[in-house]
Amino acid sequence: MIQLAGVQFQQSGMWPSDSIERVIIQRMHEDPIVYSYQSMDELTFELKLRKNIIVSARSMNQGHSQFAILAKSRCNPQYWLLTNAGGFQLRYGVKPSDAIRDIYKNSSLYAFECATAKMIIYYHAVLNSIDEHLYNRLFQKIYLYSWHSDPELGIHTIKTNHFLPGDVIYFNNPDFNPKTPWWRGENAVVLEDGTYFGHGLGIRSAEQMIQALNKTRRPGSNQSAYLENLVTRPLFKHLAKYSMLPRGYITNKMQHIIILHNESSISYNRYLSYLNKVYNQMNHINLFP
């Protein structure tokens, strides 16, 4: 269900019947959750960003970047510094927009795991959704490593069985072979046609994703991989506000701590548990010196 300024929003003729935006609107109407917006601009921005997430996912699928565990990550040294942990640190003097675009332009120079792939897709999709000058002011310190993100993206997870195109979901493989721990699961973008894009597995149906993961279980295991009822999303309304700001806007903010866990293909929830643990330890130290 969709509410616009407190009033139920009905399907309109603003988008063609075969458009991605129309599919997203329909899925929202079918969801028991209420999607509430203060203005049409807020709703339109979310539809635009969701569509661009899908476009960025499909573009990555068509490129030549490879799946690699964190220890074997690769990047274009013209734009990024490859850290010892396998992260990509933006080079000094490089525009964030140019560096993110290069991952798609020169994709054969890159290799990364599936959580990092989702962050790249987010950054690329936001770049295609807001003013480039503002984007470069907002994301001056991009660091690509697993689920590490800039605070302005507002990455978060909700519990639901209703997925919208542009969401990121997780196929969990609880009995993965310890010799190939990068098959512990697959982060995947929900596409508009009911399929999913996962870096390393490509575009597949849910059943095909699960079948592929089941082939990587420990010997003798009969515990199937499964699709979790969790959805990861950016804060669309927060980003919508930035899309309406003047070009000269400057923001000062605290960056998230980088959690170096060395585990490929983890869910955002798992990464968040590591992040919360570190912050709790820091608070404990501050309270009890």
C-alpha positions as semicolon CSV with decimal commas, in nm:
position;residue;x (nm);y (nm);z (nm)
1;M;0,000;0,000;0,000
2;I;0,121;0,351;-0,085
3;Q;0,026;0,671;0,094
4;L;0,103;1,013;-0,050
5;A;0,067;1,304;0,196
6;G;-0,156;1,081;0,412
7;V;-0,385;0,978;0,125
8;Q;-0,383;0,638;-0,041
9;F;-0,203;0,660;-0,373
10;Q;-0,364;0,487;-0,669
11;Q;-0,185;0,358;-0,977
12;S;-0,153;0,638;-1,227
13;G;-0,067;0,672;-1,594
14;M;0,264;0,842;-1,516
15;W;0,461;0,533;-1,618
16;P;0,410;0,292;-1,912
17;S;0,250;-0,040;-1,819
18;D;0,566;-0,233;-1,911
19;S;0,806;-0,002;-1,724
20;I;1,015;-0,099;-1,422
21;E;0,856;0,186;-1,227
22;R;0,509;0,044;-1,289
23;V;0,621;-0,301;-1,167
24;I;0,764;-0,148;-0,847
25;I;0,442;0,049;-0,786
26;Q;0,237;-0,268;-0,828
27;R;0,457;-0,462;-0,584
28;M;0,422;-0,180;-0,330
29;H;0,045;-0,193;-0,363
30;E;0,053;-0,568;-0,295
31;D;0,270;-0,529;0,016
32;P;0,086;-0,516;0,352
33;I;0,350;-0,263;0,464
34;V;0,247;0,101;0,414
35;Y;0,493;0,299;0,202
36;S;0,435;0,659;0,306
37;Y;0,568;0,966;0,122
38;Q;0,533;1,335;0,193
39;S;0,541;1,430;-0,173
40;M;0,534;1,291;-0,523
41;D;0,901;1,390;-0,551
42;E;0,991;1,148;-0,270
43;L;0,806;0,861;-0,437
44;T;0,944;0,944;-0,780
45;F;1,300;0,950;-0,645
46;E;1,267;0,608;-0,483
47;L;1,132;0,464;-0,808
48;K;1,421;0,623;-0,997
49;L;1,685;0,491;-0,757
50;R;1,531;0,142;-0,745
51;K;1,530;0,134;-1,125
52;N;1,894;0,249;-1,134
53;I;1,992;-0,023;-0,885
54;I;1,845;-0,277;-1,126
55;V;2,016;-0,114;-1,425
56;S;2,351;-0,110;-1,241
57;A;2,308;-0,477;-1,143
58;R;2,233;-0,581;-1,500
59;S;2,525;-0,374;-1,626
60;M;2,762;-0,545;-1,381
61;N;2,632;-0,880;-1,500
62;Q;2,716;-0,785;-1,859
63;G;3,066;-0,664;-1,766
64;H;3,387;-0,855;-1,710
65;S;3,457;-0,803;-1,340
66;Q;3,529;-1,133;-1,166
67;F;3,427;-1,279;-0,834
68;A;3,720;-1,302;-0,592
69;I;3,764;-1,350;-0,220
70;L;3,882;-1,040;-0,033
71;A;4,243;-1,156;-0,027
72;K;4,247;-1,173;-0,408
73;S;4,058;-0,853;-0,488
74;R;4,179;-0,641;-0,781
75;C;4,114;-0,282;-0,888
76;N;4,237;-0,020;-1,133
77;P;4,534;0,152;-0,958
78;Q;4,465;0,472;-1,152
79;Y;4,158;0,531;-0,935
80;W;4,193;0,307;-0,629
81;L;4,453;0,194;-0,378
82;L;4,423;-0,177;-0,303
83;T;4,459;-0,221;0,075
84;N;4,616;-0,520;0,248
85;A;4,266;-0,624;0,358
86;G;4,142;-0,638;-0,001
87;G;3,954;-0,308;0,010
88;F;3,949;-0,032;-0,252
89;Q;4,048;0,309;-0,114
90;L;3,976;0,611;-0,330
91;R;4,300;0,775;-0,449
92;Y;4,367;1,131;-0,340
93;G;4,253;1,380;-0,603
94;V;4,027;1,133;-0,783
95;K;3,660;1,220;-0,822
96;P;3,437;0,956;-0,659
97;S;3,211;0,962;-0,965
98;D;3,503;0,884;-1,200
99;A;3,626;0,599;-0,978
100;I;3,286;0,434;-0,953
101;R;3,223;0,466;-1,326
102;D;3,562;0,309;-1,399
103;I;3,453;-0,016;-1,230
104;Y;3,196;-0,047;-1,507
105;K;3,405;0,107;-1,787
106;N;3,718;-0,104;-1,724
107;S;3,548;-0,395;-1,551
108;S;3,811;-0,650;-1,657
109;L;4,059;-0,480;-1,420
110;Y;3,841;-0,556;-1,118
111;A;3,770;-0,855;-0,898
112;F;3,566;-0,845;-0,576
113;E;3,328;-1,053;-0,366
114;C;2,948;-1,031;-0,362
115;A;2,892;-0,794;-0,067
116;T;3,138;-0,545;-0,216
117;A;2,954;-0,586;-0,546
118;K;2,629;-0,469;-0,385
119;M;2,797;-0,158;-0,245
120;I;2,941;-0,079;-0,589
121;I;2,591;-0,116;-0,736
122;Y;2,448;0,119;-0,472
123;Y;2,714;0,386;-0,530
124;H;2,672;0,357;-0,908
125;A;2,294;0,375;-0,889
126;V;2,299;0,681;-0,660
127;L;2,546;0,850;-0,896
128;N;2,294;0,803;-1,175
129;S;2,015;0,942;-0,955
130;I;2,152;1,270;-0,818
131;D;2,361;1,565;-0,937
132;E;2,721;1,455;-0,999
133;H;2,874;1,760;-0,831
134;L;2,668;1,697;-0,517
135;Y;2,755;1,325;-0,534
136;N;3,126;1,409;-0,527
137;R;3,075;1,632;-0,223
138;L;2,872;1,370;-0,037
139;F;3,095;1,068;-0,103
140;Q;3,449;1,206;-0,082
141;K;3,577;0,911;0,121
142;I;3,443;0,603;-0,056
143;Y;3,607;0,286;0,070
144;L;3,489;-0,041;-0,082
145;Y;3,521;-0,339;0,149
146;S;3,241;-0,588;0,209
147;W;2,933;-0,403;0,342
148;H;3,124;-0,097;0,465
149;S;2,925;0,208;0,351
150;D;2,908;0,585;0,369
151;P;2,658;0,698;0,637
152;E;2,463;0,898;0,377
153;L;2,348;0,578;0,207
154;G;2,165;0,472;0,523
155;I;2,202;0,101;0,451
156;H;1,966;-0,099;0,673
157;T;1,783;-0,431;0,689
158;I;1,417;-0,509;0,754
159;K;1,246;-0,842;0,814
160;T;0,991;-0,921;0,542
161;N;0,890;-1,186;0,291
162;H;0,777;-0,923;0,040
163;F;1,061;-0,815;-0,186
164;L;1,054;-0,512;-0,415
165;P;1,259;-0,471;-0,734
166;G;1,581;-0,297;-0,634
167;D;1,600;-0,467;-0,294
168;V;1,900;-0,678;-0,192
169;I;1,827;-1,017;-0,039
170;Y;2,044;-1,303;0,087
171;F;2,053;-1,671;-0,001
172;N;2,203;-1,842;0,304
173;N;2,402;-2,164;0,269
174;P;2,437;-2,274;0,633
175;D;2,617;-2,600;0,560
176;F;2,877;-2,466;0,314
177;N;3,197;-2,659;0,256
178;P;3,464;-2,514;0,490
179;K;3,715;-2,554;0,206
180;T;3,518;-2,298;0,003
181;P;3,380;-2,056;0,266
182;W;3,299;-1,791;0,005
183;W;2,996;-2,005;-0,081
184;R;2,845;-1,936;0,264
185;G;2,575;-1,744;0,081
186;E;2,491;-1,506;-0,200
187;N;2,384;-1,142;-0,182
188;A;2,152;-1,070;-0,473
189;V;1,960;-0,779;-0,624
190;V;1,588;-0,839;-0,681
191;L;1,517;-0,767;-1,049
192;E;1,187;-0,655;-1,197
193;D;1,114;-0,987;-1,371
194;G;1,135;-1,205;-1,057
195;T;1,496;-1,310;-1,109
196;Y;1,800;-1,213;-0,900
197;F;2,151;-1,091;-0,976
198;G;2,435;-1,226;-0,763
199;H;2,797;-1,141;-0,843
200;G;2,964;-1,470;-0,921
201;L;2,644;-1,657;-1,006
202;G;2,490;-1,409;-1,248
203;I;2,116;-1,370;-1,307
204;R;1,909;-1,667;-1,194
205;S;1,576;-1,761;-1,041
206;A;1,557;-1,824;-0,666
207;E;1,543;-2,199;-0,730
208;Q;1,854;-2,184;-0,950
209;M;2,041;-1,980;-0,688
210;I;1,961;-2,239;-0,422
211;Q;2,056;-2,526;-0,651
212;A;2,393;-2,365;-0,723
213;L;2,466;-2,310;-0,353
214;N;2,358;-2,665;-0,266
215;K;2,634;-2,794;-0,491
216;T;2,888;-2,623;-0,264
217;R;2,779;-2,782;0,066
218;R;3,008;-2,991;0,282
219;P;3,027;-3,359;0,173
220;G;2,732;-3,563;0,297
221;S;2,520;-3,260;0,384
222;N;2,149;-3,257;0,305
223;Q;2,071;-2,917;0,461
224;S;1,955;-2,696;0,177
225;A;2,045;-2,335;0,116
226;Y;1,746;-2,101;0,148
227;L;1,630;-1,746;0,087
228;E;1,625;-1,541;0,409
229;N;1,324;-1,323;0,493
230;L;1,545;-1,015;0,522
231;V;1,577;-0,721;0,284
232;T;1,862;-0,470;0,268
233;R;1,789;-0,120;0,139
234;P;1,936;0,231;0,137
235;L;1,734;0,511;0,300
236;F;1,552;0,632;-0,007
237;K;1,385;0,931;0,163
238;H;1,715;1,050;0,308
239;L;1,880;1,036;-0,035
240;A;1,576;1,202;-0,192
241;K;1,637;1,509;0,026
242;Y;1,993;1,532;-0,104
243;S;1,870;1,509;-0,463
244;M;1,688;1,840;-0,404
245;L;1,981;2,025;-0,242
246;P;2,180;2,299;-0,418
247;R;2,507;2,206;-0,589
248;G;2,721;2,390;-0,334
249;Y;2,593;2,191;-0,039
250;I;2,870;2,069;0,193
251;T;2,826;1,809;0,466
252;N;3,053;1,718;0,755
253;K;2,997;1,374;0,898
254;M;3,151;1,093;1,095
255;Q;3,244;0,793;0,884
256;H;3,155;0,438;0,989
257;I;3,433;0,228;1,136
258;I;3,575;-0,022;0,887
259;I;3,531;-0,377;1,018
260;L;3,805;-0,602;0,879
261;H;3,656;-0,951;0,902
262;N;3,812;-1,125;0,597
263;E;3,490;-1,319;0,525
264;S;3,357;-1,314;0,170
265;S;2,989;-1,331;0,077
266;I;2,844;-1,243;0,417
267;S;2,500;-1,089;0,462
268;Y;2,454;-0,729;0,572
269;N;2,307;-0,858;0,900
270;R;2,627;-1,049;0,974
271;Y;2,838;-0,744;0,896
272;L;2,610;-0,529;1,113
273;S;2,660;-0,768;1,406
274;Y;3,037;-0,718;1,377
275;L;2,991;-0,341;1,355
276;N;2,762;-0,330;1,659
277;K;3,002;-0,545;1,859
278;V;3,287;-0,299;1,797
279;Y;3,073;0,004;1,884
280;N;2,952;-0,167;2,203
281;Q;3,310;-0,240;2,303
282;M;3,403;0,123;2,240
283;N;3,111;0,246;2,451
284;H;3,208;0,006;2,729
285;I;3,561;0,141;2,726
286;N;3,432;0,499;2,736
287;L;3,199;0,427;3,027
288;F;3,449;0,223;3,226
289;P;3,801;0,357;3,167
